[in-house]
Amino acid sequence: MRIELTRRYSFAASHRLAQPQLSEEDNRRLYGKCANPYGHGHNYVLEVTVTGPLDPATGMVANLADLDRFVHREVLAALDHVYLNEQVEAFHPACGGQVPTTENLCIEIFRRLEPFLSARLCRVRLEETGRNSFEYAGESSRRP
Ligand code: NI
């Protein structure tokens, strides 16, 4: 028997959408007000879904305390209340980082959570605002 577990978390972070090789004007044209040089913040809502066989001894797919500890250590400790562009290597232009769109943030969170051992990571869903969210489930070839 396979069952999915989804757990919800939240964190706040700021970012700026801009390509370092583009001019201010071009970034403004591409990303609109999200290219504001001083950045802006979001209260992100993160949903983490894991799956696996039900443990007959506990009746659980994974222990929530284990999942919470892992998500806090790998994601929230690194991303909560930070400026993503400068405080997270994956988004730092000097490190060849990606633009911290919520799409890229979703993928980065998936990458950080993939090593979770107690259950298999299914997908990550990230809400940027009440009106838009993104989901990433890894590369399709790796799905069962
Ligand atoms: Ni934004």
Backbone and ligand atoms as CSV (ligand in chain L), in Angstrom:
chain,resi,resn,atom,element,x,y,z
A,1,MET,N,N,0.841,-1.206,0.000
A,1,MET,CA,C,0.000,0.000,0.000
A,1,MET,C,C,0.877,1.257,0.000
A,2,ARG,N,N,0.581,2.141,-0.933
A,2,ARG,CA,C,1.355,3.370,-1.064
A,2,ARG,C,C,0.448,4.548,-0.740
A,3,ILE,N,N,0.912,5.437,0.072
A,3,ILE,CA,C,0.085,6.592,0.439
A,3,ILE,C,C,0.959,7.837,0.457
A,4,GLU,N,N,0.328,8.975,0.166
A,4,GLU,CA,C,1.084,10.230,0.139
A,4,GLU,C,C,0.836,11.042,1.404
A,5,LEU,N,N,1.854,11.700,1.858
A,5,LEU,CA,C,1.762,12.597,3.013
A,5,LEU,C,C,2.172,13.988,2.558
A,6,THR,N,N,1.326,14.977,2.826
A,6,THR,CA,C,1.666,16.367,2.494
A,6,THR,C,C,1.707,17.186,3.771
A,7,ARG,N,N,2.765,17.929,3.931
A,7,ARG,CA,C,2.944,18.760,5.116
A,7,ARG,C,C,3.188,20.190,4.655
A,8,ARG,N,N,2.610,21.138,5.362
A,8,ARG,CA,C,2.698,22.536,4.945
A,8,ARG,C,C,3.607,23.354,5.878
A,9,TYR,N,N,4.409,24.195,5.275
A,9,TYR,CA,C,5.332,25.059,6.020
A,9,TYR,C,C,5.228,26.467,5.452
A,10,SER,N,N,5.796,27.433,6.145
A,10,SER,CA,C,5.844,28.773,5.568
A,10,SER,C,C,7.157,29.444,5.932
A,11,PHE,N,N,7.572,30.339,5.069
A,11,PHE,CA,C,8.764,31.137,5.350
A,11,PHE,C,C,8.652,32.449,4.582
A,12,ALA,N,N,9.412,33.427,5.039
A,12,ALA,CA,C,9.427,34.729,4.375
A,12,ALA,C,C,10.810,34.955,3.804
A,13,ALA,N,N,10.869,35.503,2.599
A,13,ALA,CA,C,12.168,35.804,1.997
A,13,ALA,C,C,11.987,36.942,1.001
A,14,SER,N,N,13.093,37.617,0.709
A,14,SER,CA,C,13.033,38.672,-0.292
A,14,SER,C,C,13.887,38.283,-1.495
A,15,HIS,N,N,13.547,38.866,-2.610
A,15,HIS,CA,C,14.320,38.596,-3.817
A,15,HIS,C,C,14.187,39.758,-4.788
A,16,ARG,N,N,14.989,39.653,-5.819
A,16,ARG,CA,C,14.904,40.606,-6.924
A,16,ARG,C,C,15.061,39.802,-8.190
A,17,LEU,N,N,14.184,40.022,-9.169
A,17,LEU,CA,C,14.289,39.300,-10.434
A,17,LEU,C,C,15.042,40.162,-11.427
A,18,ALA,N,N,16.231,39.716,-11.778
A,18,ALA,CA,C,17.045,40.447,-12.746
A,18,ALA,C,C,18.135,39.524,-13.257
A,19,GLN,N,N,18.462,39.669,-14.542
A,19,GLN,CA,C,19.586,38.944,-15.134
A,19,GLN,C,C,20.787,39.880,-15.076
A,20,PRO,N,N,21.886,39.424,-14.478
A,20,PRO,CA,C,23.034,40.321,-14.302
A,20,PRO,C,C,23.592,40.878,-15.608
A,21,GLN,N,N,23.406,40.134,-16.709
A,21,GLN,CA,C,23.987,40.597,-17.976
A,21,GLN,C,C,23.083,41.606,-18.696
A,22,LEU,N,N,21.880,41.814,-18.189
A,22,LEU,CA,C,20.959,42.763,-18.835
A,22,LEU,C,C,21.027,44.130,-18.158
A,23,SER,N,N,20.630,45.137,-18.907
A,23,SER,CA,C,20.583,46.491,-18.358
A,23,SER,C,C,19.380,46.618,-17.426
A,24,GLU,N,N,19.406,47.662,-16.604
A,24,GLU,CA,C,18.270,47.965,-15.726
A,24,GLU,C,C,16.972,48.033,-16.533
A,25,GLU,N,N,17.087,48.699,-17.690
A,25,GLU,CA,C,15.921,48.907,-18.541
A,25,GLU,C,C,15.351,47.572,-19.050
A,26,ASP,N,N,16.272,46.706,-19.518
A,26,ASP,CA,C,15.824,45.411,-20.040
A,26,ASP,C,C,15.253,44.537,-18.931
A,27,ASN,N,N,15.870,44.587,-17.758
A,27,ASN,CA,C,15.327,43.817,-16.635
A,27,ASN,C,C,13.941,44.315,-16.251
A,28,ARG,N,N,13.776,45.615,-16.284
A,28,ARG,CA,C,12.482,46.220,-15.949
A,28,ARG,C,C,11.432,45.787,-16.974
A,29,ARG,N,N,11.861,45.717,-18.232
A,29,ARG,CA,C,10.939,45.303,-19.286
A,29,ARG,C,C,10.556,43.825,-19.109
A,30,LEU,N,N,11.538,43.012,-18.732
A,30,LEU,CA,C,11.323,41.565,-18.608
A,30,LEU,C,C,10.552,41.197,-17.336
A,31,TYR,N,N,10.940,41.773,-16.225
A,31,TYR,CA,C,10.384,41.332,-14.940
A,31,TYR,C,C,9.454,42.363,-14.280
A,32,GLY,N,N,9.269,43.527,-14.926
A,32,GLY,CA,C,8.368,44.528,-14.377
A,32,GLY,C,C,8.842,45.014,-13.020
A,33,LYS,N,N,7.897,45.225,-12.091
A,33,LYS,CA,C,8.283,45.796,-10.795
A,33,LYS,C,C,9.092,44.810,-9.956
A,34,CYS,N,N,9.099,43.539,-10.342
A,34,CYS,CA,C,9.921,42.546,-9.635
A,34,CYS,C,C,11.411,42.782,-9.853
A,35,ALA,N,N,11.764,43.675,-10.805
A,35,ALA,CA,C,13.166,44.005,-11.046
A,35,ALA,C,C,13.628,45.181,-10.183
A,36,ASN,N,N,12.766,45.713,-9.362
A,36,ASN,CA,C,13.134,46.800,-8.449
A,36,ASN,C,C,14.482,46.504,-7.777
A,37,PRO,N,N,15.465,47.388,-7.935
A,37,PRO,CA,C,16.813,47.099,-7.431
A,37,PRO,C,C,16.865,46.849,-5.928
A,38,TYR,N,N,15.873,47.322,-5.182
A,38,TYR,CA,C,15.901,47.136,-3.723
A,38,TYR,C,C,15.184,45.871,-3.272
A,39,GLY,N,N,14.670,45.102,-4.218
A,39,GLY,CA,C,14.039,43.834,-3.876
A,39,GLY,C,C,12.650,43.998,-3.294
A,40,HIS,N,N,12.005,42.884,-3.025
A,40,HIS,CA,C,10.687,42.859,-2.404
A,40,HIS,C,C,10.520,41.475,-1.780
A,41,GLY,N,N,9.538,41.353,-0.889
A,41,GLY,CA,C,9.422,40.098,-0.144
A,41,GLY,C,C,8.146,39.328,-0.417
A,42,HIS,N,N,8.179,38.065,-0.045
A,42,HIS,CA,C,6.998,37.213,-0.130
A,42,HIS,C,C,6.885,36.367,1.131
A,43,ASN,N,N,5.647,36.045,1.493
A,43,ASN,CA,C,5.413,35.030,2.512
A,43,ASN,C,C,5.089,33.750,1.756
A,44,TYR,N,N,6.082,32.916,1.592
A,44,TYR,CA,C,5.923,31.699,0.808
A,44,TYR,C,C,5.235,30.617,1.641
A,45,VAL,N,N,4.372,29.868,0.992
A,45,VAL,CA,C,3.778,28.686,1.619
A,45,VAL,C,C,4.312,27.473,0.860
A,46,LEU,N,N,4.897,26.570,1.608
A,46,LEU,CA,C,5.558,25.412,1.014
A,46,LEU,C,C,4.803,24.144,1.398
A,47,GLU,N,N,4.466,23.345,0.398
A,47,GLU,CA,C,3.874,22.030,0.664
A,47,GLU,C,C,4.827,20.956,0.173
A,48,VAL,N,N,5.153,20.061,1.067
A,48,VAL,CA,C,6.084,18.981,0.757
A,48,VAL,C,C,5.294,17.673,0.777
A,49,THR,N,N,5.355,16.928,-0.315
A,49,THR,CA,C,4.635,15.655,-0.393
A,49,THR,C,C,5.629,14.508,-0.508
A,50,VAL,N,N,5.497,13.557,0.395
A,50,VAL,CA,C,6.342,12.361,0.351
A,50,VAL,C,C,5.447,11.133,0.235
A,51,THR,N,N,6.027,10.060,-0.241
A,51,THR,CA,C,5.256,8.839,-0.391
A,51,THR,C,C,6.117,7.635,-0.032
A,52,GLY,N,N,5.452,6.532,0.172
A,52,GLY,CA,C,6.177,5.307,0.482
A,52,GLY,C,C,5.200,4.287,1.014
A,53,PRO,N,N,5.705,3.118,1.285
A,53,PRO,CA,C,4.820,2.106,1.849
A,53,PRO,C,C,4.430,2.471,3.284
A,54,LEU,N,N,3.238,2.115,3.636
A,54,LEU,CA,C,2.775,2.345,5.001
A,54,LEU,C,C,3.530,1.388,5.923
A,55,ASP,N,N,4.128,1.933,6.962
A,55,ASP,CA,C,4.837,1.090,7.918
A,55,ASP,C,C,3.802,0.377,8.794
A,56,PRO,N,N,3.700,-0.938,8.680
A,56,PRO,CA,C,2.637,-1.637,9.423
A,56,PRO,C,C,2.803,-1.509,10.938
A,57,ALA,N,N,4.019,-1.286,11.373
A,57,ALA,CA,C,4.254,-1.180,12.816
A,57,ALA,C,C,3.722,0.128,13.383
A,58,THR,N,N,3.764,1.208,12.575
A,58,THR,CA,C,3.359,2.525,13.089
A,58,THR,C,C,2.087,3.036,12.425
A,59,GLY,N,N,1.717,2.472,11.271
A,59,GLY,CA,C,0.568,2.993,10.524
A,59,GLY,C,C,0.881,4.319,9.850
A,60,MET,N,N,2.178,4.653,9.704
A,60,MET,CA,C,2.552,5.946,9.122
A,60,MET,C,C,3.450,5.738,7.901
A,61,VAL,N,N,3.391,6.716,6.977
A,61,VAL,CA,C,4.280,6.678,5.813
A,61,VAL,C,C,5.646,7.243,6.204
A,62,ALA,N,N,5.616,8.236,7.085
A,62,ALA,CA,C,6.859,8.809,7.619
A,62,ALA,C,C,6.507,9.492,8.931
A,63,ASN,N,N,7.451,9.567,9.792
A,63,ASN,CA,C,7.227,10.259,11.059
A,63,ASN,C,C,7.284,11.774,10.814
A,64,LEU,N,N,6.212,12.473,11.194
A,64,LEU,CA,C,6.153,13.913,10.931
A,64,LEU,C,C,7.303,14.660,11.593
A,65,ALA,N,N,7.718,14.190,12.750
A,65,ALA,CA,C,8.824,14.852,13.454
A,65,ALA,C,C,10.112,14.741,12.637
A,66,ASP,N,N,10.315,13.583,11.989
A,66,ASP,CA,C,11.503,13.409,11.136
A,66,ASP,C,C,11.445,14.345,9.939
A,67,LEU,N,N,10.250,14.415,9.328
A,67,LEU,CA,C,10.084,15.283,8.163
A,67,LEU,C,C,10.297,16.747,8.565
A,68,ASP,N,N,9.681,17.154,9.670
A,68,ASP,CA,C,9.822,18.547,10.135
A,68,ASP,C,C,11.287,18.895,10.386
A,69,ARG,N,N,11.983,17.991,11.049
A,69,ARG,CA,C,13.390,18.250,11.368
A,69,ARG,C,C,14.190,18.439,10.076
A,70,PHE,N,N,13.919,17.575,9.105
A,70,PHE,CA,C,14.652,17.627,7.841
A,70,PHE,C,C,14.340,18.915,7.067
A,71,VAL,N,N,13.058,19.252,6.978
A,71,VAL,CA,C,12.659,20.458,6.240
A,71,VAL,C,C,13.212,21.709,6.929
A,72,HIS,N,N,13.175,21.715,8.248
A,72,HIS,CA,C,13.708,22.881,8.966
A,72,HIS,C,C,15.204,23.036,8.709
A,73,ARG,N,N,15.905,21.918,8.778
A,73,ARG,CA,C,17.360,21.986,8.624
A,73,ARG,C,C,17.765,22.326,7.189
A,74,GLU,N,N,17.138,21.689,6.215
A,74,GLU,CA,C,17.582,21.824,4.823
A,74,GLU,C,C,16.990,23.028,4.092
A,75,VAL,N,N,15.804,23.453,4.521
A,75,VAL,CA,C,15.128,24.519,3.769
A,75,VAL,C,C,14.894,25.766,4.622
A,76,LEU,N,N,14.163,25.622,5.701
A,76,LEU,CA,C,13.729,26.818,6.431
A,76,LEU,C,C,14.904,27.554,7.067
A,77,ALA,N,N,15.860,26.814,7.615
A,77,ALA,CA,C,17.015,27.461,8.246
A,77,ALA,C,C,17.812,28.255,7.219
A,78,ALA,N,N,17.792,27.793,5.978
A,78,ALA,CA,C,18.588,28.450,4.936
A,78,ALA,C,C,17.828,29.549,4.203
A,79,LEU,N,N,16.504,29.444,4.154
A,79,LEU,CA,C,15.746,30.364,3.300
A,79,LEU,C,C,14.865,31.360,4.039
A,80,ASP,N,N,14.589,31.109,5.315
A,80,ASP,CA,C,13.664,32.004,6.021
A,80,ASP,C,C,14.362,33.313,6.389
A,81,HIS,N,N,13.701,34.430,6.049
A,81,HIS,CA,C,14.220,35.765,6.355
A,81,HIS,C,C,15.604,36.008,5.758
A,82,VAL,N,N,15.778,35.623,4.512
A,82,VAL,CA,C,17.027,35.945,3.827
A,82,VAL,C,C,16.706,36.695,2.525
A,83,TYR,N,N,17.742,37.331,1.994
A,83,TYR,CA,C,17.676,37.911,0.658
A,83,TYR,C,C,18.230,36.845,-0.271
A,84,LEU,N,N,17.342,36.205,-1.011
A,84,LEU,CA,C,17.712,35.016,-1.787
A,84,LEU,C,C,18.875,35.291,-2.749
A,85,ASN,N,N,18.881,36.457,-3.373
A,85,ASN,CA,C,19.902,36.755,-4.388
A,85,ASN,C,C,21.324,36.756,-3.829
A,86,GLU,N,N,21.456,37.093,-2.543
A,86,GLU,CA,C,22.816,37.234,-2.018
A,86,GLU,C,C,23.155,36.257,-0.911
A,87,GLN,N,N,22.144,35.646,-0.320
A,87,GLN,CA,C,22.427,34.790,0.827
A,87,GLN,C,C,22.242,33.301,0.533
A,88,VAL,N,N,21.867,32.982,-0.692
A,88,VAL,CA,C,21.706,31.576,-1.075
A,88,VAL,C,C,22.536,31.358,-2.335
A,89,GLU,N,N,23.493,30.449,-2.227
A,89,GLU,CA,C,24.461,30.261,-3.313
A,89,GLU,C,C,23.794,29.968,-4.657
A,90,ALA,N,N,22.735,29.185,-4.624
A,90,ALA,CA,C,22.062,28.784,-5.865
A,90,ALA,C,C,21.530,29.979,-6.660
A,91,PHE,N,N,21.387,31.130,-5.968
A,91,PHE,CA,C,20.821,32.317,-6.630
A,91,PHE,C,C,21.807,33.471,-6.709
A,92,HIS,N,N,23.020,33.240,-6.231
A,92,HIS,CA,C,23.996,34.330,-6.197
A,92,HIS,C,C,24.636,34.491,-7.579
A,93,PRO,N,N,24.513,35.681,-8.169
A,93,PRO,CA,C,25.065,35.863,-9.519
A,93,PRO,C,C,26.567,35.536,-9.568
A,94,ALA,N,N,27.294,35.866,-8.518
A,94,ALA,CA,C,28.743,35.614,-8.509
A,94,ALA,C,C,29.057,34.119,-8.501
A,95,CYS,N,N,28.105,33.302,-8.087
A,95,CYS,CA,C,28.292,31.843,-8.074
A,95,CYS,C,C,27.625,31.207,-9.294
A,96,GLY,N,N,27.258,32.028,-10.270
A,96,GLY,CA,C,26.566,31.504,-11.449
A,96,GLY,C,C,25.150,31.072,-11.135
A,97,GLY,N,N,24.566,31.690,-10.123
A,97,GLY,CA,C,23.229,31.288,-9.662
A,97,GLY,C,C,22.117,31.655,-10.635
A,98,GLN,N,N,21.000,30.982,-10.444
A,98,GLN,CA,C,19.806,31.237,-11.253
A,98,GLN,C,C,19.073,32.471,-10.718
A,99,VAL,N,N,18.248,33.055,-11.564
A,99,VAL,CA,C,17.358,34.122,-11.102
A,99,VAL,C,C,16.375,33.506,-10.103
A,100,PRO,N,N,16.200,34.111,-8.930
A,100,PRO,CA,C,15.349,33.485,-7.910
A,100,PRO,C,C,13.850,33.654,-8.156
A,101,THR,N,N,13.403,33.231,-9.339
A,101,THR,CA,C,11.967,33.163,-9.569
A,101,THR,C,C,11.410,32.078,-8.659
A,102,THR,N,N,10.119,32.057,-8.463
A,102,THR,CA,C,9.553,31.023,-7.597
A,102,THR,C,C,9.657,29.646,-8.252
A,103,GLU,N,N,9.715,29.614,-9.590
A,103,GLU,CA,C,9.977,28.353,-10.288
A,103,GLU,C,C,11.334,27.784,-9.855
A,104,ASN,N,N,12.362,28.639,-9.938
A,104,ASN,CA,C,13.703,28.177,-9.570
A,104,ASN,C,C,13.811,27.872,-8.073
A,105,LEU,N,N,13.089,28.632,-7.277
A,105,LEU,CA,C,13.099,28.376,-5.829
A,105,LEU,C,C,12.464,27.020,-5.521
A,106,CYS,N,N,11.394,26.720,-6.219
A,106,CYS,CA,C,10.700,25.436,-6.077
A,106,CYS,C,C,11.655,24.272,-6.410
A,107,ILE,N,N,12.397,24.421,-7.493
A,107,ILE,CA,C,13.349,23.381,-7.908
A,107,ILE,C,C,14.479,23.253,-6.891
A,108,GLU,N,N,14.962,24.382,-6.391
A,108,GLU,CA,C,16.033,24.361,-5.391
A,108,GLU,C,C,15.561,23.661,-4.101
A,109,ILE,N,N,14.333,23.918,-3.703
A,109,ILE,CA,C,13.799,23.271,-2.497
A,109,ILE,C,C,13.668,21.767,-2.727
A,110,PHE,N,N,13.207,21.373,-3.899
A,110,PHE,CA,C,13.114,19.942,-4.220
A,110,PHE,C,C,14.493,19.297,-4.112
A,111,ARG,N,N,15.490,19.963,-4.685
A,111,ARG,CA,C,16.858,19.443,-4.669
A,111,ARG,C,C,17.357,19.267,-3.223
A,112,ARG,N,N,17.014,20.221,-2.370
A,112,ARG,CA,C,17.459,20.147,-0.975
A,112,ARG,C,C,16.742,19.037,-0.206
A,113,LEU,N,N,15.504,18.744,-0.607
A,113,LEU,CA,C,14.718,17.763,0.159
A,113,LEU,C,C,14.823,16.338,-0.381
A,114,GLU,N,N,15.330,16.215,-1.595
A,114,GLU,CA,C,15.386,14.903,-2.235
A,114,GLU,C,C,16.126,13.842,-1.401
A,115,PRO,N,N,17.179,14.200,-0.666
A,115,PRO,CA,C,17.884,13.164,0.112
A,115,PRO,C,C,17.133,12.652,1.342
A,116,PHE,N,N,15.934,13.137,1.608
A,116,PHE,CA,C,15.165,12.650,2.774
A,116,PHE,C,C,15.061,11.126,2.718
A,117,LEU,N,N,15.381,10.482,3.812
A,117,LEU,CA,C,15.511,9.028,3.783
A,117,LEU,C,C,14.274,8.268,4.247
A,118,SER,N,N,13.450,8.893,5.090
A,118,SER,CA,C,12.343,8.138,5.692
A,118,SER,C,C,11.201,7.855,4.723
A,119,ALA,N,N,11.128,8.614,3.628
A,119,ALA,CA,C,10.105,8.388,2.600
A,119,ALA,C,C,10.626,9.031,1.329
A,120,ARG,N,N,10.004,8.712,0.195
A,120,ARG,CA,C,10.472,9.274,-1.072
A,120,ARG,C,C,9.780,10.608,-1.350
A,121,LEU,N,N,10.568,11.599,-1.697
A,121,LEU,CA,C,9.998,12.901,-2.019
A,121,LEU,C,C,9.231,12.811,-3.339
A,122,CYS,N,N,7.969,13.181,-3.302
A,122,CYS,CA,C,7.097,13.137,-4.484
A,122,CYS,C,C,7.138,14.452,-5.234
A,123,ARG,N,N,6.840,15.504,-4.510
A,123,ARG,CA,C,6.801,16.822,-5.149
A,123,ARG,C,C,6.830,17.918,-4.089
A,124,VAL,N,N,7.141,19.096,-4.594
A,124,VAL,CA,C,7.180,20.298,-3.780
A,124,VAL,C,C,6.240,21.296,-4.436
A,125,ARG,N,N,5.399,21.916,-3.641
A,125,ARG,CA,C,4.504,22.948,-4.175
A,125,ARG,C,C,4.794,24.225,-3.400
A,126,LEU,N,N,4.981,25.308,-4.133
A,126,LEU,CA,C,5.364,26.559,-3.494
A,126,LEU,C,C,4.413,27.665,-3.919
A,127,GLU,N,N,3.748,28.258,-2.943
A,127,GLU,CA,C,2.855,29.389,-3.200
A,127,GLU,C,C,3.610,30.678,-2.961
A,128,GLU,N,N,3.620,31.508,-3.968
A,128,GLU,CA,C,4.300,32.802,-3.850
A,128,GLU,C,C,3.325,33.849,-3.322
A,129,THR,N,N,2.099,33.781,-3.806
A,129,THR,CA,C,1.025,34.651,-3.339
A,129,THR,C,C,-0.222,33.782,-3.317
A,130,GLY,N,N,-1.322,34.364,-2.875
A,130,GLY,CA,C,-2.577,33.622,-2.891
A,130,GLY,C,C,-3.031,33.294,-4.308
A,131,ARG,N,N,-2.392,33.924,-5.299
A,131,ARG,CA,C,-2.846,33.764,-6.675
A,131,ARG,C,C,-1.932,32.939,-7.557
A,132,ASN,N,N,-0.712,32.666,-7.105
A,132,ASN,CA,C,0.108,31.791,-7.941
A,132,ASN,C,C,0.968,30.835,-7.127
A,133,SER,N,N,1.094,29.642,-7.691
A,133,SER,CA,C,1.886,28.607,-7.042
A,133,SER,C,C,2.566,27.774,-8.120
A,134,PHE,N,N,3.596,27.070,-7.716
A,134,PHE,CA,C,4.390,26.251,-8.641
A,134,PHE,C,C,4.620,24.890,-8.016
A,135,GLU,N,N,4.698,23.883,-8.864
A,135,GLU,CA,C,4.932,22.519,-8.383
A,135,GLU,C,C,6.082,21.910,-9.139
A,136,TYR,N,N,6.914,21.172,-8.428
A,136,TYR,CA,C,8.011,20.465,-9.100
A,136,TYR,C,C,8.098,19.061,-8.538
A,137,ALA,N,N,8.203,18.090,-9.426
A,137,ALA,CA,C,8.228,16.688,-9.009
A,137,ALA,C,C,9.483,15.996,-9.511
A,138,GLY,N,N,10.521,16.755,-9.802
A,138,GLY,CA,C,11.748,16.163,-10.313
A,138,GLY,C,C,11.622,15.848,-11.786
A,139,GLU,N,N,12.637,15.200,-12.324
A,139,GLU,CA,C,12.616,14.842,-13.739
A,139,GLU,C,C,11.644,13.673,-13.931
A,140,SER,N,N,10.846,13.753,-15.005
A,140,SER,CA,C,9.767,12.777,-15.184
A,140,SER,C,C,10.280,11.342,-15.280
A,141,SER,N,N,11.509,11.166,-15.816
A,141,SER,CA,C,12.034,9.819,-16.001
A,141,SER,C,C,12.264,9.116,-14.658
A,142,ARG,N,N,12.333,9.912,-13.581
A,142,ARG,CA,C,12.631,9.319,-12.286
A,142,ARG,C,C,11.370,8.996,-11.493
A,143,ARG,N,N,10.226,9.360,-12.057
A,143,ARG,CA,C,8.968,9.027,-11.371
A,143,ARG,C,C,8.653,7.547,-11.560
A,144,PRO,N,N,7.941,6.964,-10.604
A,144,PRO,CA,C,7.634,5.524,-10.733
A,144,PRO,C,C,6.699,5.247,-11.900
L,1,NI,NI,NI,8.571,38.391,-6.209
